[in-house]
């Protein structure tokens, strides 16, 4: 069993920044082998992939966040991060960490003036 716990969400004004963190724990034999991702779900919309990072560190982003968001990982700490800059109201959603078939509980990000 693997637990993923997100943190770092909150209320921010348009143009602001937030850094989300995802801590992995539990029966992790080798976190370094997990491909990890951040998803988000806005009210009334389907959950969508925001960013993903492979074990070698290759990254992939949704077109809507390219150039603004950066995903990274620290394998020594079993952590994944999502740096979000130039936030827009349409980025408002619950953000979920995903890895190896497991989901976190989500963290709310609200972008509003």
C-alpha positions in Angstrom: 0.0 0.0 0.0 1.2 3.5 -1.0 0.0 6.7 0.5 0.2 10.0 -1.4 -0.4 13.2 0.5 -0.6 16.6 -1.2 0.0 20.0 0.4 0.6 23.6 -0.6 -2.8 24.5 -2.0 -4.6 27.7 -1.1 -6.1 31.0 -2.3 -3.9 33.1 -4.6 -4.5 36.2 -6.7 -4.2 36.0 -10.5 -0.6 36.2 -11.6 0.6 34.6 -8.3 2.4 31.5 -7.6 2.0 28.3 -5.5 4.1 25.2 -5.0 2.3 21.9 -4.4 4.1 19.0 -2.8 3.3 15.3 -2.8 4.8 13.1 -0.2 4.8 9.3 -0.9 5.0 6.8 1.9 4.0 3.3 2.8 5.1 0.1 1.1 7.5 1.9 -1.2 10.2 -0.4 -2.4 11.5 1.9 -5.0 9.8 5.3 -5.4 12.4 6.0 -8.1 10.6 3.5 -10.4 7.3 5.3 -10.2 6.1 7.6 -13.0 4.3 10.4 -11.2 1.8 13.0 -12.2 -0.3 15.9 -11.1 -4.0 16.0 -12.2 -6.7 18.5 -11.5 -10.5 18.5 -11.5 -12.5 21.7 -11.6 -16.2 21.7 -10.6 -18.4 20.2 -13.3 -15.3 19.0 -15.3 -13.5 15.8 -15.8 -10.2 15.2 -14.1 -7.3 16.1 -16.4 -3.6 15.5 -16.5 -1.6 18.7 -15.7 2.0 17.4 -15.7 3.8 14.1 -15.5 7.4 13.1 -14.8 9.0 9.8 -15.6 11.6 8.0 -13.5 14.5 9.3 -15.7 13.0 12.8 -15.2 11.4 13.4 -18.6 8.4 15.7 -18.2 5.1 16.3 -20.0 2.6 19.1 -19.6 -0.9 20.0 -20.7 -0.9 22.7 -23.3 -2.8 25.0 -20.9 0.1 25.1 -18.4 3.2 24.9 -20.6 5.6 27.6 -19.7 3.9 28.3 -16.4 4.0 25.1 -14.4 7.1 22.9 -13.6 7.0 19.4 -12.2 10.0 18.0 -10.4 10.8 15.1 -8.1 13.2 14.3 -5.3 13.7 10.5 -5.2 15.8 10.6 -2.0 12.8 12.2 -0.2 10.0 10.4 -2.1 8.6 13.8 -3.1 7.0 15.3 -6.2 6.5 19.0 -6.6 4.4 21.2 -8.9 5.6 24.8 -9.1 2.8 26.9 -10.5 3.5 30.5 -11.7 1.4 33.1 -13.5 -1.7 31.5 -12.1 -5.1 32.2 -13.8 -8.6 31.9 -12.5 -9.1 28.9 -14.9 -6.4 27.0 -12.9 -8.8 26.8 -10.0 -9.4 23.1 -9.2 -8.6 20.3 -6.8 -5.1 19.1 -7.6 -4.3 15.4 -7.2 -1.0 13.6 -7.0 -0.9 10.2 -8.8 1.7 7.5 -9.0 1.8 3.8 -9.6 -2.0 3.4 -9.4 -2.4 5.4 -6.3 -4.1 8.8 -5.8 -3.7 11.4 -3.1 -6.7 13.0 -1.4 -6.3 16.3 -3.3 -5.5 19.9 -2.4 -7.7 22.9 -3.4 -6.2 25.7 -5.5 -8.3 28.8 -5.9 -7.1 31.6 -8.1 -9.2 34.7 -7.5 -9.0 38.4 -6.8 
